[in-house]
Amino acid sequence: MGCDVVTVSTDTKFTHLAWREHEKELAKVNYPMGSDPTGKVGRMFSVYDEGSGLTLRGTFIINPEGVLLGSEVNFYNLGRNIDEMMRKFKANIYLARKTNEACPSKWKDDGDKTLVNPGAKMVGKVHEALNG
Amino acid sequence: MCDCECACAEPLKLGQRVPDFELDTYEPTKGDFGKFSLAAQIEKKRWTIVFFYPADFTFV
């Protein structure tokens, strides 16, 4: 897919090692685990909580040119939906190839209905464009 | 804006280039420590998902 995930918390790489090798739930998780103990990177993405020294549940999609294309932040007590994360990621990759299209909310995969050349002609006609 | 040592002066916005950043990592596939940087990702022409969470030993 040409994509790398890096997970980030303010824990040290030593703690990452201990957690990864101890917690059986993580046995199949192979992403590099980034350490941001000063919160420098978390601040850049506006997810670092100065009060707690922790980072909120933020997910960011960056294209191969280094441009930020997706951003989602949940508070501490709400986990993320990985299916929705992957939907948005796949849509971003699709849209990088098809620059004259837009993916509507129900888009999931290559082959699903898209909006082609959204513009003045589509104003008031989105229903027809999606169902025509 | 803040007086900390941020890599950026203003919050990031969608459509903007992300300033380079680097992280020390633990690499489960190698069982060893490593580095992750956005510059290396750009050089390799790879997409990146940065996935923040509050703390080790909690749910994701």
N, CA and C atoms of all chains as a GROMACS GRO file, in nm:
protein
  576
    1MET      N    1   0.083  -0.122   0.000
    1MET     CA    2   0.000   0.000   0.000
    1MET      C    3   0.087   0.126   0.000
    2GLY      N    4   0.217   0.110   0.024
    2GLY     CA    5   0.303   0.228   0.023
    2GLY      C    6   0.282   0.318   0.142
    3CYS      N    7   0.248   0.258   0.256
    3CYS     CA    8   0.213   0.338   0.373
    3CYS      C    9   0.280   0.283   0.498
    4ASP      N   10   0.319   0.371   0.586
    4ASP     CA   11   0.374   0.328   0.714
    4ASP      C   12   0.296   0.394   0.826
    5VAL      N   13   0.264   0.315   0.928
    5VAL     CA   14   0.200   0.368   1.049
    5VAL      C   15   0.308   0.384   1.154
    6VAL      N   16   0.308   0.495   1.224
    6VAL     CA   17   0.394   0.508   1.342
    6VAL      C   18   0.302   0.548   1.459
    7THR      N   19   0.309   0.471   1.566
    7THR     CA   20   0.229   0.504   1.683
    7THR      C   21   0.314   0.594   1.773
    8VAL      N   22   0.249   0.688   1.843
    8VAL     CA   23   0.325   0.784   1.924
    8VAL      C   24   0.258   0.806   2.059
    9SER      N   25   0.337   0.798   2.166
    9SER     CA   26   0.293   0.845   2.297
    9SER      C   27   0.412   0.913   2.363
   10THR      N   28   0.391   0.966   2.483
   10THR     CA   29   0.501   1.035   2.552
   10THR      C   30   0.588   0.937   2.632
   11ASP      N   31   0.556   0.809   2.623
   11ASP     CA   32   0.640   0.709   2.689
   11ASP      C   33   0.777   0.700   2.620
   12THR      N   34   0.876   0.649   2.693
   12THR     CA   35   1.007   0.630   2.631
   12THR      C   36   1.007   0.503   2.546
   13LYS      N   37   1.109   0.489   2.463
   13LYS     CA   38   1.121   0.368   2.380
   13LYS      C   39   1.142   0.245   2.467
   14PHE      N   40   1.196   0.265   2.588
   14PHE     CA   41   1.217   0.152   2.679
   14PHE      C   42   1.083   0.100   2.730
   15THR      N   43   0.995   0.195   2.765
   15THR     CA   44   0.861   0.155   2.809
   15THR      C   45   0.786   0.088   2.694
   16HIS      N   46   0.802   0.143   2.572
   16HIS     CA   47   0.738   0.082   2.454
   16HIS      C   48   0.780  -0.065   2.443
   17LEU      N   49   0.909  -0.088   2.457
   17LEU     CA   50   0.962  -0.224   2.446
   17LEU      C   51   0.895  -0.313   2.551
   18ALA      N   52   0.892  -0.265   2.675
   18ALA     CA   53   0.838  -0.345   2.785
   18ALA      C   54   0.690  -0.377   2.761
   19TRP      N   55   0.614  -0.276   2.716
   19TRP     CA   56   0.470  -0.295   2.694
   19TRP      C   57   0.446  -0.392   2.579
   20ARG      N   58   0.516  -0.367   2.467
   20ARG     CA   59   0.497  -0.450   2.347
   20ARG      C   60   0.530  -0.597   2.376
   21GLU      N   61   0.635  -0.620   2.451
   21GLU     CA   62   0.678  -0.758   2.472
   21GLU      C   63   0.602  -0.826   2.587
   22HIS      N   64   0.530  -0.746   2.667
   22HIS     CA   65   0.458  -0.801   2.782
   22HIS      C   66   0.310  -0.826   2.752
   23GLU      N   67   0.247  -0.729   2.682
   23GLU     CA   68   0.101  -0.732   2.661
   23GLU      C   69   0.068  -0.826   2.545
   24LYS      N   70  -0.006  -0.932   2.575
   24LYS     CA   71  -0.036  -1.030   2.471
   24LYS      C   72  -0.127  -0.974   2.361
   25GLU      N   73  -0.207  -0.873   2.395
   25GLU     CA   74  -0.294  -0.809   2.295
   25GLU      C   75  -0.211  -0.746   2.182
   26LEU      N   76  -0.085  -0.720   2.210
   26LEU     CA   77  -0.001  -0.651   2.111
   26LEU      C   78   0.086  -0.747   2.030
   27ALA      N   79   0.064  -0.877   2.051
   27ALA     CA   80   0.153  -0.976   1.990
   27ALA      C   81   0.162  -0.960   1.839
   28LYS      N   82   0.054  -0.914   1.776
   28LYS     CA   83   0.056  -0.902   1.629
   28LYS      C   84   0.076  -0.758   1.583
   29VAL      N   85   0.101  -0.667   1.674
   29VAL     CA   86   0.120  -0.526   1.637
   29VAL      C   87   0.268  -0.503   1.606
   30ASN      N   88   0.295  -0.467   1.481
   30ASN     CA   89   0.435  -0.456   1.440
   30ASN      C   90   0.476  -0.316   1.396
   31TYR      N   91   0.391  -0.217   1.422
   31TYR     CA   92   0.426  -0.080   1.382
   31TYR      C   93   0.540  -0.028   1.469
   32PRO      N   94   0.626   0.056   1.410
   32PRO     CA   95   0.724   0.124   1.496
   32PRO      C   96   0.652   0.210   1.600
   33MET      N   97   0.703   0.207   1.722
   33MET     CA   98   0.640   0.279   1.832
   33MET      C   99   0.725   0.400   1.866
   34GLY      N  100   0.675   0.519   1.830
   34GLY     CA  101   0.751   0.642   1.847
   34GLY      C  102   0.741   0.696   1.989
   35SER      N  103   0.850   0.757   2.033
   35SER     CA  104   0.857   0.812   2.167
   35SER      C  105   0.868   0.964   2.160
   36ASP      N  106   0.776   1.032   2.228
   36ASP     CA  107   0.771   1.179   2.224
   36ASP      C  108   0.770   1.232   2.368
   37PRO      N  109   0.877   1.206   2.445
   37PRO     CA  110   0.873   1.235   2.589
   37PRO      C  111   0.860   1.384   2.622
   38THR      N  112   0.904   1.471   2.533
   38THR     CA  113   0.893   1.615   2.561
   38THR      C  114   0.761   1.672   2.508
   39GLY      N  115   0.686   1.594   2.432
   39GLY     CA  116   0.562   1.643   2.374
   39GLY      C  117   0.582   1.733   2.254
   40LYS      N  118   0.705   1.738   2.203
   40LYS     CA  119   0.735   1.830   2.092
   40LYS      C  120   0.650   1.799   1.968
   41VAL      N  121   0.646   1.670   1.933
   41VAL     CA  122   0.570   1.633   1.813
   41VAL      C  123   0.420   1.643   1.841
   42GLY      N  124   0.378   1.603   1.961
   42GLY     CA  125   0.238   1.614   1.999
   42GLY      C  126   0.187   1.758   1.995
   43ARG      N  127   0.274   1.852   2.036
   43ARG     CA  128   0.235   1.994   2.031
   43ARG      C  129   0.216   2.038   1.886
   44MET      N  130   0.304   1.990   1.800
   44MET     CA  131   0.296   2.029   1.659
   44MET      C  132   0.160   1.989   1.600
   45PHE      N  133   0.110   1.872   1.644
   45PHE     CA  134  -0.019   1.824   1.593
   45PHE      C  135  -0.135   1.863   1.684
   46SER      N  136  -0.108   1.949   1.783
   46SER     CA  137  -0.212   1.999   1.876
   46SER      C  138  -0.282   1.888   1.953
   47VAL      N  139  -0.211   1.780   1.986
   47VAL     CA  140  -0.272   1.674   2.065
   47VAL      C  141  -0.206   1.660   2.202
   48TYR      N  142  -0.102   1.742   2.229
   48TYR     CA  143  -0.033   1.730   2.358
   48TYR      C  144  -0.110   1.807   2.464
   49ASP      N  145  -0.138   1.740   2.575
   49ASP     CA  146  -0.212   1.798   2.686
   49ASP      C  147  -0.110   1.845   2.791
   50GLU      N  148  -0.092   1.976   2.801
   50GLU     CA  149   0.010   2.031   2.892
   50GLU      C  150  -0.019   1.992   3.037
   51GLY      N  151  -0.148   1.978   3.070
   51GLY     CA  152  -0.185   1.949   3.207
   51GLY      C  153  -0.145   1.808   3.250
   52SER      N  154  -0.161   1.713   3.162
   52SER     CA  155  -0.135   1.574   3.198
   52SER      C  156  -0.001   1.522   3.146
   53GLY      N  157   0.056   1.590   3.048
   53GLY     CA  158   0.179   1.540   2.986
   53GLY      C  159   0.154   1.422   2.893
   54LEU      N  160   0.026   1.403   2.854
   54LEU     CA  161  -0.010   1.291   2.765
   54LEU      C  162  -0.058   1.346   2.631
   55THR      N  163  -0.067   1.257   2.533
   55THR     CA  164  -0.122   1.299   2.404
   55THR      C  165  -0.260   1.237   2.382
   56LEU      N  166  -0.350   1.317   2.326
   56LEU     CA  167  -0.486   1.270   2.296
   56LEU      C  168  -0.483   1.172   2.179
   57ARG      N  169  -0.598   1.105   2.157
   57ARG     CA  170  -0.605   1.003   2.053
   57ARG      C  171  -0.621   1.066   1.915
   58GLY      N  172  -0.511   1.108   1.858
   58GLY     CA  173  -0.512   1.177   1.729
   58GLY      C  174  -0.457   1.089   1.619
   59THR      N  175  -0.523   1.094   1.502
   59THR     CA  176  -0.477   1.020   1.385
   59THR      C  177  -0.457   1.118   1.271
   60PHE      N  178  -0.339   1.112   1.208
   60PHE     CA  179  -0.306   1.209   1.103
   60PHE      C  180  -0.256   1.136   0.980
   61ILE      N  181  -0.310   1.175   0.864
   61ILE     CA  182  -0.271   1.114   0.738
   61ILE      C  183  -0.185   1.214   0.660
   62ILE      N  184  -0.064   1.172   0.625
   62ILE     CA  185   0.031   1.260   0.555
   62ILE      C  186   0.068   1.194   0.423
   63ASN      N  187   0.060   1.270   0.313
   63ASN     CA  188   0.087   1.210   0.182
   63ASN      C  189   0.239   1.201   0.157
   64PRO      N  190   0.280   1.135   0.047
   64PRO     CA  191   0.424   1.113   0.024
   64PRO      C  192   0.503   1.243   0.003
   65GLU      N  193   0.432   1.355  -0.019
   65GLU     CA  194   0.503   1.483  -0.031
   65GLU      C  195   0.512   1.555   0.104
   66GLY      N  196   0.456   1.493   0.208
   66GLY     CA  197   0.463   1.554   0.342
   66GLY      C  198   0.349   1.649   0.372
   67VAL      N  199   0.240   1.642   0.292
   67VAL     CA  200   0.126   1.731   0.313
   67VAL      C  201   0.021   1.661   0.400
   68LEU      N  202  -0.030   1.734   0.498
   68LEU     CA  203  -0.131   1.680   0.589
   68LEU      C  204  -0.267   1.676   0.520
   69LEU      N  205  -0.326   1.557   0.507
   69LEU     CA  206  -0.454   1.543   0.436
   69LEU      C  207  -0.567   1.495   0.526
   70GLY      N  208  -0.535   1.443   0.643
   70GLY     CA  209  -0.641   1.393   0.731
   70GLY      C  210  -0.606   1.416   0.876
   71SER      N  211  -0.708   1.445   0.956
   71SER     CA  212  -0.686   1.475   1.096
   71SER      C  213  -0.810   1.437   1.174
   72GLU      N  214  -0.792   1.357   1.278
   72GLU     CA  215  -0.905   1.320   1.363
   72GLU      C  216  -0.852   1.307   1.505
   73VAL      N  217  -0.919   1.374   1.599
   73VAL     CA  218  -0.873   1.367   1.739
   73VAL      C  219  -0.990   1.330   1.828
   74ASN      N  220  -0.970   1.225   1.908
   74ASN     CA  221  -1.070   1.187   2.009
   74ASN      C  222  -1.014   1.216   2.148
   75PHE      N  223  -1.104   1.243   2.242
   75PHE     CA  224  -1.064   1.265   2.380
   75PHE      C  225  -1.019   1.131   2.441
   76TYR      N  226  -0.962   1.137   2.561
   76TYR     CA  227  -0.904   1.018   2.624
   76TYR      C  228  -0.997   0.898   2.628
   77ASN      N  229  -1.126   0.927   2.656
   77ASN     CA  230  -1.217   0.818   2.689
   77ASN      C  231  -1.291   0.758   2.570
   78LEU      N  232  -1.249   0.795   2.448
   78LEU     CA  233  -1.316   0.741   2.330
   78LEU      C  234  -1.214   0.680   2.234
   79GLY      N  235  -1.227   0.550   2.211
   79GLY     CA  236  -1.137   0.482   2.119
   79GLY      C  237  -1.174   0.510   1.975
   80ARG      N  238  -1.081   0.477   1.885
   80ARG     CA  239  -1.103   0.504   1.743
   80ARG      C  240  -1.160   0.384   1.670
   81ASN      N  241  -1.227   0.414   1.558
   81ASN     CA  242  -1.278   0.308   1.472
   81ASN      C  243  -1.177   0.286   1.358
   82ILE      N  244  -1.107   0.173   1.364
   82ILE     CA  245  -1.000   0.149   1.267
   82ILE      C  246  -1.056   0.136   1.126
   83ASP      N  247  -1.180   0.081   1.112
   83ASP     CA  248  -1.241   0.070   0.979
   83ASP      C  249  -1.257   0.208   0.915
   84GLU      N  250  -1.302   0.306   0.993
   84GLU     CA  251  -1.321   0.441   0.940
   84GLU      C  252  -1.186   0.505   0.907
   85MET      N  253  -1.087   0.477   0.990
   85MET     CA  254  -0.953   0.528   0.963
   85MET      C  255  -0.903   0.474   0.829
   86MET      N  256  -0.922   0.342   0.807
   86MET     CA  257  -0.875   0.282   0.683
   86MET      C  258  -0.957   0.331   0.563
   87ARG      N  259  -1.088   0.354   0.585
   87ARG     CA  260  -1.172   0.408   0.477
   87ARG      C  261  -1.116   0.543   0.430
   88LYS      N  262  -1.086   0.629   0.526
   88LYS     CA  263  -1.035   0.761   0.490
   88LYS      C  264  -0.897   0.752   0.426
   89PHE      N  265  -0.818   0.660   0.477
   89PHE     CA  266  -0.684   0.644   0.420
   89PHE      C  267  -0.691   0.596   0.276
   90LYS      N  268  -0.776   0.494   0.251
   90LYS     CA  269  -0.792   0.442   0.114
   90LYS      C  270  -0.846   0.549   0.021
   91ALA      N  271  -0.941   0.629   0.074
   91ALA     CA  272  -0.999   0.736  -0.008
   91ALA      C  273  -0.892   0.838  -0.045
   92ASN      N  274  -0.805   0.870   0.048
   92ASN     CA  275  -0.698   0.966   0.018
   92ASN      C  276  -0.605   0.914  -0.091
   93ILE      N  277  -0.573   0.786  -0.085
   93ILE     CA  278  -0.486   0.727  -0.188
   93ILE      C  279  -0.557   0.729  -0.324
   94TYR      N  280  -0.687   0.692  -0.323
   94TYR     CA  281  -0.766   0.693  -0.446
   94TYR      C  282  -0.770   0.834  -0.506
   95LEU      N  283  -0.796   0.932  -0.419
   95LEU     CA  284  -0.811   1.070  -0.467
   95LEU      C  285  -0.679   1.130  -0.516
   96ALA      N  286  -0.568   1.076  -0.467
   96ALA     CA  287  -0.439   1.124  -0.517
   96ALA      C  288  -0.422   1.084  -0.663
   97ARG      N  289  -0.484   0.970  -0.703
   97ARG     CA  290  -0.478   0.927  -0.843
   97ARG      C  291  -0.586   0.992  -0.927
   98LYS      N  292  -0.704   1.015  -0.868
   98LYS     CA  293  -0.820   1.066  -0.942
   98LYS      C  294  -0.850   1.206  -0.892
   99THR      N  295  -0.775   1.302  -0.943
   99THR     CA  296  -0.782   1.437  -0.886
   99THR      C  297  -0.909   1.513  -0.926
  100ASN      N  298  -0.987   1.458  -1.020
  100ASN     CA  299  -1.111   1.527  -1.059
  100ASN      C  300  -1.234   1.463  -0.994
  101GLU      N  301  -1.209   1.375  -0.896
  101GLU     CA  302  -1.321   1.308  -0.830
  101GLU      C  303  -1.326   1.344  -0.682
  102ALA      N  304  -1.441   1.316  -0.621
  102ALA     CA  305  -1.455   1.332  -0.476
  102ALA      C  306  -1.523   1.208  -0.422
  103CYS      N  307  -1.484   1.165  -0.304
  103CYS     CA  308  -1.543   1.045  -0.243
  103CYS      C  309  -1.652   1.087  -0.144
  104PRO      N  310  -1.776   1.042  -0.166
  104PRO     CA  311  -1.882   1.076  -0.071
  104PRO      C  312  -1.868   0.994   0.058
  105SER      N  313  -1.957   1.022   0.153
  105SER     CA  314  -1.941   0.965   0.287
  105SER      C  315  -1.946   0.813   0.290
  106LYS      N  316  -2.020   0.753   0.192
  106LYS     CA  317  -2.034   0.607   0.196
  106LYS      C  318  -1.927   0.534   0.116
  107TRP      N  319  -1.837   0.612   0.052
  107TRP     CA  320  -1.730   0.550  -0.028
  107TRP      C  321  -1.645   0.459   0.058
  108LYS      N  322  -1.618   0.338   0.007
  108LYS     CA  323  -1.534   0.245   0.084
  108LYS      C  324  -1.416   0.193   0.005
  109ASP      N  325  -1.440   0.168  -0.125
  109ASP     CA  326  -1.336   0.100  -0.204
  109ASP      C  327  -1.337   0.149  -0.348
  110ASP      N  328  -1.224   0.126  -0.414
  110ASP     CA  329  -1.214   0.149  -0.558
  110ASP      C  330  -1.331   0.074  -0.624
  111GLY      N  331  -1.409   0.144  -0.710
  111GLY     CA  332  -1.526   0.083  -0.771
  111GLY      C  333  -1.655   0.138  -0.714
  112ASP      N  334  -1.650   0.189  -0.590
  112ASP     CA  335  -1.769   0.254  -0.533
  112ASP      C  336  -1.794   0.387  -0.605
  113LYS      N  337  -1.921   0.431  -0.599
  113LYS     CA  338  -1.961   0.554  -0.668
  113LYS      C  339  -1.885   0.676  -0.613
  114THR      N  340  -1.831   0.756  -0.704
  114THR     CA  341  -1.768   0.881  -0.664
  114THR      C  342  -1.840   0.997  -0.732
  115LEU      N  343  -1.807   1.117  -0.692
  115LEU     CA  344  -1.857   1.236  -0.759
  115LEU      C  345  -1.747   1.282  -0.855
  116VAL      N  346  -1.781   1.287  -0.986
  116VAL     CA  347  -1.681   1.324  -1.086
  116VAL      C  348  -1.699   1.470  -1.122
  117ASN      N  349  -1.588   1.542  -1.122
  117ASN     CA  350  -1.590   1.685  -1.151
  117ASN      C  351  -1.695   1.760  -1.070
  118PRO      N  352  -1.694   1.749  -0.938
  118PRO     CA  353  -1.793   1.825  -0.861
  118PRO      C  354  -1.773   1.974  -0.888
  119GLY      N  355  -1.880   2.042  -0.922
  119GLY     CA  356  -1.870   2.184  -0.957
  119GLY      C  357  -2.009   2.241  -0.971
  120ALA      N  358  -2.020   2.352  -1.045
  120ALA     CA  359  -2.146   2.424  -1.056
  120ALA      C  360  -2.260   2.335  -1.104
  121LYS      N  361  -2.227   2.244  -1.200
  121LYS     CA  362  -2.334   2.160  -1.257
  121LYS      C  363  -2.392   2.062  -1.155
  122MET      N  364  -2.317   2.037  -1.049
  122MET     CA  365  -2.363   1.940  -0.951
  122MET      C  366  -2.441   2.005  -0.837
  123VAL      N  367  -2.444   2.136  -0.833
  123VAL     CA  368  -2.516   2.205  -0.726
  123VAL      C  369  -2.664   2.168  -0.731
  124GLY      N  370  -2.715   2.114  -0.623
  124GLY     CA  371  -2.854   2.073  -0.620
  124GLY      C  372  -2.879   1.941  -0.689
  125LYS      N  373  -2.774   1.878  -0.742
  125LYS     CA  374  -2.790   1.753  -0.818
  125LYS      C  375  -2.703   1.640  -0.762
  126VAL      N  376  -2.663   1.651  -0.636
  126VAL     CA  377  -2.577   1.547  -0.579
  126VAL      C  378  -2.650   1.415  -0.574
  127HIS      N  379  -2.780   1.419  -0.542
  127HIS     CA  380  -2.858   1.295  -0.537
  127HIS      C  381  -2.855   1.224  -0.672
  128GLU      N  382  -2.876   1.302  -0.781
  128GLU     CA  383  -2.873   1.244  -0.914
  128GLU      C  384  -2.734   1.191  -0.948
  129ALA      N  385  -2.630   1.266  -0.906
  129ALA     CA  386  -2.493   1.223  -0.937
  129ALA      C  387  -2.460   1.092  -0.867
  130LEU      N  388  -2.514   1.075  -0.746
  130LEU     CA  389  -2.482   0.954  -0.669
  130LEU      C  390  -2.571   0.837  -0.710
  131ASN      N  391  -2.691   0.866  -0.759
  131ASN     CA  392  -2.785   0.759  -0.788
  131ASN      C  393  -2.814   0.741  -0.936
  132GLY      N  394  -2.760   0.827  -1.020
  132GLY     CA  395  -2.790   0.824  -1.163
  132GLY      C  396  -2.720   0.711  -1.236
  133MET      N  397  -0.030   2.971   1.939
  133MET     CA  398   0.106   3.018   1.970
  133MET      C  399   0.141   2.983   2.115
  134CYS      N  400   0.261   2.942   2.141
  134CYS     CA  401   0.300   2.911   2.277
  134CYS      C  402   0.448   2.943   2.295
  135ASP      N  403   0.494   2.945   2.418
  135ASP     CA  404   0.634   2.980   2.441
  135ASP      C  405   0.723   2.857   2.458
  136CYS      N  406   0.666   2.740   2.429
  136CYS     CA  407   0.746   2.618   2.439
  136CYS      C  408   0.832   2.603   2.314
  137GLU      N  409   0.916   2.501   2.314
  137GLU     CA  410   1.004   2.481   2.199
  137GLU      C  411   0.935   2.399   2.091
  138CYS      N  412   0.829   2.453   2.035
  138CYS     CA  413   0.756   2.384   1.930
  138CYS      C  414   0.836   2.385   1.801
  139ALA      N  415   0.805   2.288   1.716
  139ALA     CA  416   0.866   2.288   1.584
  139ALA      C  417   0.789   2.384   1.492
  140CYS      N  418   0.675   2.434   1.538
  140CYS     CA  419   0.591   2.516   1.451
  140CYS      C  420   0.544   2.640   1.527
  141ALA      N  421   0.513   2.745   1.452
  141ALA     CA  422   0.464   2.868   1.513
  141ALA      C  423   0.312   2.865   1.524
  142GLU      N  424   0.246   2.799   1.432
  142GLU     CA  425   0.099   2.796   1.431
  142GLU      C  426   0.050   2.654   1.418
  143PRO      N  427  -0.075   2.629   1.460
  143PRO     CA  428  -0.126   2.492   1.448
  143PRO      C  429  -0.126   2.447   1.302
  144LEU      N  430  -0.102   2.319   1.282
  144LEU     CA  431  -0.104   2.263   1.148
  144LEU      C  432  -0.244   2.268   1.091
  145LYS      N  433  -0.253   2.290   0.961
  145LYS     CA  434  -0.383   2.286   0.895
  145LYS      C  435  -0.378   2.185   0.781
  146LEU      N  436  -0.495   2.131   0.748
  146LEU     CA  437  -0.501   2.036   0.636
  146LEU      C  438  -0.459   2.107   0.508
  147GLY      N  439  -0.388   2.034   0.424
  147GLY     CA  440  -0.341   2.092   0.298
  147GLY      C  441  -0.205   2.157   0.310
  148GLN      N  442  -0.154   2.167   0.434
  148GLN     CA  443  -0.022   2.228   0.454
  148GLN      C  444   0.084   2.120   0.467
  149ARG      N  445   0.205   2.157   0.431
  149ARG     CA  446   0.319   2.067   0.449
  149ARG      C  447   0.351   2.058   0.598
  150VAL      N  448   0.372   1.936   0.644
  150VAL     CA  449   0.404   1.915   0.785
  150VAL      C  450   0.554   1.939   0.806
  151PRO      N  451   0.594   2.022   0.902
  151PRO     CA  452   0.737   2.039   0.929
  151PRO      C  453   0.800   1.904   0.965
  152ASP      N  454   0.925   1.886   0.929
  152ASP     CA  455   0.990   1.758   0.956
  152ASP      C  456   0.991   1.730   1.106
  153PHE      N  457   0.977   1.604   1.142
  153PHE     CA  458   0.990   1.565   1.282
  153PHE      C  459   1.057   1.428   1.289
  154GLU      N  460   1.119   1.402   1.403
  154GLU     CA  461   1.189   1.276   1.421
  154GLU      C  462   1.152   1.217   1.556
  155LEU      N  463   1.140   1.086   1.560
  155LEU     CA  464   1.105   1.016   1.684
  155LEU      C  465   1.200   0.900   1.707
  156ASP      N  466   1.243   0.882   1.832
  156ASP     CA  467   1.306   0.755   1.870
  156ASP      C  468   1.197   0.650   1.872
  157THR      N  469   1.228   0.530   1.827
  157THR     CA  470   1.125   0.426   1.821
  157THR      C  471   1.173   0.296   1.885
  158TYR      N  472   1.072   0.215   1.921
  158TYR     CA  473   1.098   0.073   1.942
  158TYR      C  474   1.039   0.002   1.821
  159GLU      N  475   1.118  -0.083   1.756
  159GLU     CA  476   1.076  -0.152   1.634
  159GLU      C  477   1.046  -0.298   1.665
  160PRO      N  478   0.917  -0.333   1.684
  160PRO     CA  479   0.883  -0.471   1.720
  160PRO      C  480   0.934  -0.574   1.620
  161THR      N  481   0.938  -0.537   1.491
  161THR     CA  482   0.980  -0.636   1.391
  161THR      C  483   1.127  -0.672   1.406
  162LYS      N  484   1.205  -0.580   1.460
  162LYS     CA  485   1.350  -0.604   1.476
  162LYS      C  486   1.386  -0.634   1.620
  163GLY      N  487   1.292  -0.609   1.712
  163GLY     CA  488   1.324  -0.624   1.853
  163GLY      C  489   1.434  -0.527   1.895
  164ASP      N  490   1.435  -0.409   1.829
  164ASP     CA  491   1.544  -0.315   1.856
  164ASP      C  492   1.492  -0.172   1.847
  165PHE      N  493   1.573  -0.077   1.894
  165PHE     CA  494   1.536   0.063   1.885
  165PHE      C  495   1.571   0.117   1.747
  166GLY      N  496   1.503   0.225   1.708
  166GLY     CA  497   1.530   0.286   1.578
  166GLY      C  498   1.489   0.431   1.576
  167LYS      N  499   1.478   0.486   1.456
  167LYS     CA  500   1.436   0.626   1.438
  167LYS      C  501   1.328   0.630   1.331
  168PHE      N  502   1.235   0.724   1.347
  168PHE     CA  503   1.135   0.750   1.243
  168PHE      C  504   1.143   0.898   1.211
  169SER      N  505   1.149   0.933   1.082
  169SER     CA  506   1.142   1.075   1.048
  169SER      C  507   1.055   1.096   0.926
  170LEU      N  508   0.987   1.210   0.923
  170LEU     CA  509   0.903   1.243   0.809
  170LEU      C  510   0.990   1.262   0.685
  171ALA      N  511   1.107   1.320   0.702
  171ALA     CA  512   1.197   1.342   0.588
  171ALA      C  513   1.229   1.209   0.519
  172ALA      N  514   1.252   1.104   0.597
  172ALA     CA  515   1.283   0.973   0.539
  172ALA      C  516   1.162   0.919   0.464
  173GLN      N  517   1.042   0.942   0.518
  173GLN     CA  518   0.920   0.897   0.451
  173GLN      C  519   0.904   0.965   0.315
  174ILE      N  520   0.931   1.097   0.313
  174ILE     CA  521   0.919   1.174   0.189
  174ILE      C  522   1.022   1.124   0.088
  175GLU      N  523   1.142   1.097   0.136
  175GLU     CA  524   1.248   1.046   0.048
  175GLU      C  525   1.207   0.912  -0.012
  176LYS      N  526   1.140   0.828   0.070
  176LYS     CA  527   1.098   0.695   0.022
  176LYS      C  528   0.963   0.700  -0.051
  177LYS      N  529   0.903   0.822  -0.060
  177LYS     CA  530   0.772   0.841  -0.125
  177LYS      C  531   0.666   0.752  -0.062
  178ARG      N  532   0.661   0.751   0.070
  178ARG     CA  533   0.565   0.668   0.144
  178ARG      C  534   0.459   0.756   0.210
  179TRP      N  535   0.334   0.706   0.214
  179TRP     CA  536   0.231   0.768   0.296
  179TRP      C  537   0.262   0.739   0.443
  180THR      N  538   0.213   0.828   0.531
  180THR     CA  539   0.237   0.810   0.674
  180THR      C  540   0.106   0.828   0.752
  181ILE      N  541   0.079   0.737   0.844
  181ILE     CA  542  -0.028   0.760   0.941
  181ILE      C  543   0.039   0.775   1.078
  182VAL      N  544   0.020   0.892   1.139
  182VAL     CA  545   0.073   0.916   1.273
  182VAL      C  546  -0.041   0.893   1.371
  183PHE      N  547  -0.020   0.802   1.463
  183PHE     CA  548  -0.128   0.751   1.548
  183PHE      C  549  -0.092   0.776   1.695
  184PHE      N  550  -0.143   0.889   1.749
  184PHE     CA  551  -0.114   0.924   1.888
  184PHE      C  552  -0.210   0.852   1.984
  185TYR      N  553  -0.160   0.816   2.100
  185TYR     CA  554  -0.244   0.761   2.207
  185TYR      C  555  -0.186   0.809   2.340
  186PRO      N  556  -0.267   0.806   2.447
  186PRO     CA  557  -0.222   0.870   2.571
  186PRO      C  558  -0.103   0.802   2.638
  187ALA      N  559  -0.107   0.670   2.653
  187ALA     CA  560  -0.001   0.608   2.732
  187ALA      C  561   0.005   0.458   2.707
  188ASP      N  562   0.126   0.404   2.715
  188ASP     CA  563   0.144   0.259   2.711
  188ASP      C  564   0.064   0.196   2.826
  189PHE      N  565   0.031   0.072   2.812
  189PHE     CA  566  -0.043  -0.005   2.913
  189PHE      C  567  -0.187   0.043   2.928
  190THR      N  568  -0.239   0.115   2.827
  190THR     CA  569  -0.381   0.152   2.824
  190THR      C  570  -0.439   0.103   2.693
  191PHE      N  571  -0.571   0.122   2.673
  191PHE     CA  572  -0.630   0.082   2.544
  191PHE      C  573  -0.601   0.187   2.439
  192VAL      N  574  -0.622   0.150   2.312
  192VAL     CA  575  -0.586   0.241   2.204
  192VAL      C  576  -0.710   0.307   2.146
   0.00000   0.00000   0.00000
